[in-house]
Amino acid sequence: MARLRAAAGVSLALIALHGVGVAGQLPLGRAEPEGVAELAEACGVAAQEAVCWELALAALAVQRGVGLASALGSDIPGTASTVGLRLGSTPRLSLSVGAAGAWVGRPFVGADAGALGRSMTATGLRGAAAIGVSEGIRFGPGIGGFLSLDATLHLSRIWLPRGAGFESPSTGVGIGGRIGILSESFTTPGISVSVARRWQGTVTVADSAGGSGNEIEAGVEVTSIRGVVGKNWFVVGLMAGVGWDSYGGDAAVRIAGSPGAETGPSGRVASSRALYFAGGWLNFLVSQLSAEFGVADGALDPLDGVADRQRGYDPTRRDYFLLVSMRVTP
């Protein structure tokens, strides 16, 4: 057991260091995405320059939409505290499963972008597990949990609308850790900070409806940082949180009939944003039924000022999400 905890501690430390690196780059306002303009320029099809721009923006839209639907709000719903240990040194285990919906910007891969700012709904299932690693430091009766630690595991399955060109659902996995600042007691709220790293794999979007043959592929990796505060009042609990997501991955664009269309130009696209969420839960002995609603900031337009844009995707728009979960702590 001691070796297992040591291994978990090392793994969580590496994730935390990655999160600290991301946190050190947090801007005060909306962040500017990286790699979009470069991907559009690499497309190199002069006759369809506007389409190249939109395909590069579509890769950004996929990363931000799928990434948000994967990470959502709190990493472990229905609590703002770490789960801790049982009597002695036995780790406590908490399991949750939830249904999610995210209202995000729709990627455009066709020949005519149409109206600016079209949206789509991504729906999904999310599973999470928290395993207590350390109880932390106790300062007195009802005041403890400082630097307590949980290891977290994450699974997600996201369904994306075929009408928007998505070929299949997206499946993702993730690992992370939650660090306790204060454990909830009769007089104090629970406060914690978490870091997680998720991998959703490659998502493909094709213009099947328009028939242009254009297509993009975008890898989706998410680093998420969350800060949560919450409190139980007998049967009911309330919580609020803030977070930061960093999205990234390799992307490729393909324009039918262009030179090298089978492979297409590729490059790394990345972006980040802040998000805010709140929710509550009902307590049932060893389980909680919870709901969260949140909003995620937009980004600076990486192609702002570019003439002759069709503007099928608006990166400056805010996105919204909802998560309903059941958590069990046996």
C-alpha positions in Angstrom: 0.0 0.0 0.0 2.9 2.4 0.8 4.4 1.8 -2.6 1.1 2.3 -4.3 0.7 5.7 -2.5 4.2 6.7 -3.4 3.6 5.9 -7.1 0.3 7.8 -7.0 2.0 10.8 -5.3 4.8 10.9 -8.0 2.2 10.7 -10.8 0.0 13.4 -9.3 3.1 15.6 -8.7 4.0 15.4 -12.4 0.4 16.4 -13.4 0.4 19.2 -10.9 3.7 20.5 -12.2 2.2 20.5 -15.7 -0.8 22.4 -14.4 1.4 24.9 -12.6 3.1 25.5 -15.9 -0.2 26.2 -17.6 -1.3 28.4 -14.7 1.8 30.4 -15.1 0.7 31.4 -18.6 -2.8 32.5 -17.6 -3.6 35.8 -19.2 -5.8 38.4 -17.5 -8.4 38.5 -20.4 -9.3 36.3 -23.4 -6.3 34.4 -24.7 -5.3 34.3 -28.4 -5.2 30.8 -29.9 -2.0 29.5 -31.4 -1.3 27.8 -34.7 -4.6 28.7 -36.5 -3.1 31.4 -38.8 -0.1 29.2 -39.5 -2.3 26.2 -40.4 -4.5 28.4 -42.7 -1.3 29.7 -44.5 0.0 26.2 -44.9 -3.2 25.2 -46.7 -1.8 27.1 -49.7 -4.8 27.0 -52.0 -5.0 30.5 -53.4 -8.3 30.0 -55.1 -9.9 28.9 -51.9 -8.1 31.0 -49.4 -11.2 31.8 -47.4 -12.0 28.1 -47.1 -8.5 27.4 -45.8 -9.1 30.0 -43.1 -12.4 28.4 -42.1 -11.0 24.9 -42.0 -8.2 26.1 -39.7 -10.9 27.7 -37.5 -12.9 24.5 -37.6 -10.0 22.6 -36.0 -10.0 25.2 -33.2 -13.8 24.8 -32.8 -13.4 21.0 -32.5 -10.7 21.3 -29.8 -12.6 23.9 -27.8 -16.0 22.2 -28.1 -14.9 18.6 -27.5 -12.5 19.7 -24.9 -15.2 21.5 -22.9 -17.6 18.6 -23.2 -14.9 16.4 -21.8 -13.7 18.5 -18.8 -16.9 20.4 -17.9 -17.0 21.8 -14.4 -15.9 20.1 -11.2 -13.7 17.0 -11.5 -15.7 15.1 -8.9 -19.4 16.2 -8.7 -21.4 16.4 -5.5 -18.5 17.5 -3.2 -15.9 20.2 -2.8 -13.8 18.2 -0.4 -11.3 15.4 -0.9 -12.7 11.9 -0.1 -9.9 11.1 2.4 -9.3 7.8 4.1 -11.3 5.4 6.2 -10.4 4.3 9.7 -6.8 3.5 9.8 -5.1 3.9 6.4 -7.5 2.4 4.0 -8.2 4.6 1.0 -11.8 5.8 0.5 -13.2 5.3 -3.0 -15.9 7.6 -4.7 -17.5 6.8 -8.0 -19.7 9.0 -10.2 -21.5 8.8 -13.5 -23.2 11.6 -15.2 -25.0 12.9 -18.4 -23.7 16.1 -19.9 -24.7 18.6 -22.6 -22.5 21.4 -24.0 -23.7 24.2 -26.3 -20.6 25.1 -28.3 -19.6 26.7 -31.6 -20.1 24.6 -34.7 -17.1 23.9 -37.0 -17.5 24.7 -40.6 -15.9 22.5 -43.3 -18.1 23.3 -46.4 -17.7 25.7 -49.3 -20.2 28.3 -47.9 -20.0 29.2 -44.3 -23.4 30.9 -44.1 -24.4 32.7 -40.9 -21.7 33.6 -38.3 -21.8 31.9 -34.9 -23.8 28.8 -35.6 -23.9 26.5 -32.6 -24.3 22.8 -31.9 -25.0 20.5 -29.0 -22.6 17.9 -27.8 -24.0 15.3 -25.5 -22.2 12.7 -23.5 -21.6 10.4 -20.5 -18.9 11.0 -18.0 -17.5 8.7 -15.4 -15.1 9.6 -12.6 -13.4 8.0 -9.6 -11.6 9.6 -6.7 -9.3 7.5 -4.5 -8.1 9.0 -1.1 -4.3 9.1 -0.8 -3.8 11.4 2.2 -6.0 12.9 4.9 -3.9 16.1 5.1 -3.2 18.2 8.2 -5.7 18.8 10.9 -5.4 22.1 12.9 -8.2 21.5 15.4 -11.7 20.1 15.9 -13.6 20.6 12.6 -10.7 22.3 10.9 -8.6 20.0 8.8 -7.9 18.4 5.4 -5.1 20.9 4.5 -3.0 19.4 1.8 -5.1 16.2 1.7 -4.9 14.4 -1.6 -7.1 12.3 -3.9 -6.1 10.6 -7.2 -8.7 10.9 -9.8 -9.6 8.9 -13.0 -11.9 10.1 -15.8 -13.7 8.5 -18.7 -15.9 10.2 -21.2 -18.0 9.4 -24.3 -19.2 12.3 -26.4 -21.8 12.2 -29.2 -21.4 14.9 -31.8 -24.0 15.8 -34.4 -23.6 14.1 -37.7 -25.4 17.0 -39.4 -22.3 19.1 -38.5 -20.1 16.5 -40.3 -18.8 14.5 -37.3 -18.2 10.9 -38.3 -18.3 9.1 -34.9 -18.5 9.7 -31.2 -15.4 10.7 -29.2 -14.0 8.6 -26.3 -11.5 10.0 -23.8 -9.6 9.1 -20.7 -7.9 11.2 -18.1 -6.0 11.2 -14.8 -5.5 13.9 -12.2 -5.4 14.9 -8.6 -7.5 16.9 -6.1 -5.7 18.8 -3.3 -7.7 19.8 -0.3 -7.4 23.3 1.2 -10.1 22.7 3.8 -12.3 19.6 4.5 -16.0 20.3 5.0 -17.2 20.1 8.6 -20.3 21.2 10.5 -18.9 24.7 10.6 -16.6 25.1 7.6 -17.1 24.6 3.9 -15.0 22.3 1.7 -12.4 23.9 -0.5 -10.2 22.1 -3.0 -8.1 22.6 -6.1 -7.7 20.0 -8.8 -5.6 19.4 -11.9 -6.4 16.8 -14.6 -5.0 15.8 -17.9 -7.4 14.3 -20.5 -6.9 12.7 -23.9 -9.8 12.6 -26.4 -7.9 11.3 -29.4 -8.5 12.5 -33.0 -11.8 13.8 -34.1 -12.8 13.9 -37.8 -15.2 16.4 -39.4 -16.2 16.0 -43.1 -18.5 18.0 -45.4 -20.8 15.1 -46.1 -23.9 17.2 -46.4 -22.5 19.9 -48.7 -20.6 17.4 -50.8 -17.4 19.5 -51.1 -15.2 16.7 -49.9 -13.4 19.0 -47.4 -12.3 17.5 -44.2 -10.4 18.2 -41.0 -8.8 16.1 -38.3 -8.1 17.5 -34.8 -6.4 15.9 -31.9 -7.9 17.0 -28.5 -5.8 17.1 -25.3 -7.1 19.0 -22.3 -5.3 20.2 -19.2 -7.9 21.5 -16.7 -7.5 23.4 -13.4 -10.4 23.8 -11.0 -11.0 25.6 -7.7 -14.2 24.6 -5.9 -15.9 25.7 -2.7 -19.1 23.9 -1.3 -21.1 23.2 1.8 -23.8 20.7 2.9 -26.9 21.7 4.8 -28.2 18.4 5.9 -30.0 17.1 2.8 -28.9 19.8 0.4 -25.5 21.0 -0.7 -24.4 24.0 -2.8 -21.1 24.7 -4.6 -19.4 27.1 -6.9 -16.2 27.0 -8.8 -13.8 28.6 -11.3 -11.5 26.9 -13.7 -9.0 27.1 -16.6 -8.8 24.8 -19.6 -5.9 24.5 -22.0 -6.6 22.7 -25.2 -4.1 21.4 -27.8 -3.4 18.8 -30.4 -2.2 18.3 -34.0 -4.7 19.2 -36.7 -4.8 18.6 -40.5 -7.0 20.2 -43.2 -7.9 18.7 -46.5 -9.5 20.5 -49.5 -10.9 18.2 -52.1 -9.0 18.4 -55.4 -6.1 20.4 -54.1 -2.5 19.2 -54.3 -1.7 16.7 -51.5 -5.4 16.5 -50.5 -5.0 13.0 -49.3 -2.8 14.1 -46.4 -3.2 17.9 -46.3 -1.1 20.4 -44.3 -0.9 19.8 -40.6 0.2 21.7 -37.5 -0.4 22.1 -33.8 -3.4 24.2 -32.7 -3.8 25.3 -29.1 -6.0 27.6 -27.0 -7.1 28.3 -23.5 -9.9 29.9 -21.5 -11.5 30.5 -18.2 -14.8 29.0 -17.1 -17.2 29.5 -14.2 -19.8 27.1 -12.8 -22.2 26.5 -9.9 -24.5 23.8 -8.8 -26.0 21.8 -6.0 -26.8 18.3 -4.8 -29.2 16.2 -2.7 -27.7 13.8 -0.2 -29.0 10.2 0.1 -26.9 8.4 2.8 -23.9 7.2 0.8 -24.9 8.9 -2.5 -25.5 12.4 -4.0 -27.6 13.5 -7.0 -26.0 16.7 -8.3 -26.4 19.2 -11.1 -24.0 21.8 -12.4 -24.3 24.6 -14.9 -21.5 26.7 -16.3 -20.2 29.1 -18.9 -16.8 29.2 -20.6 -15.1 32.3 -22.1 -14.4 32.8 -25.7 -11.0 33.5 -27.3 -9.5 36.3 -29.3 -10.1 35.9 -33.0 -6.8 34.6 -34.4 -7.8 35.9 -37.9 -9.2 39.3 -36.9 -8.6 41.8 -39.7 -8.3 39.2 -42.4 -10.3 40.3 -45.4 -12.7 38.1 -47.4 -13.6 35.8 -44.5 -16.8 33.8 -44.6 -16.9 33.6 -40.7 -18.6 30.3 -40.2 -17.2 29.9 -36.7 -16.9 32.7 -34.1 -14.1 31.9 -31.6 -15.1 34.9 -29.4 -18.4 33.4 -28.4 -19.1 32.0 -25.0 -20.0 28.3 -24.6 -22.3 26.7 -22.0 -22.6 23.3 -20.3 -24.8 21.3 -18.0 -23.9 18.1 -16.0 -26.3 15.9 -14.0 -24.5 13.2 -12.0 -25.0 10.5 -9.4 -22.0 9.9 -7.0 -21.6 7.0 -4.6 -19.1 6.8 -1.8 -19.4 3.3 -0.3 
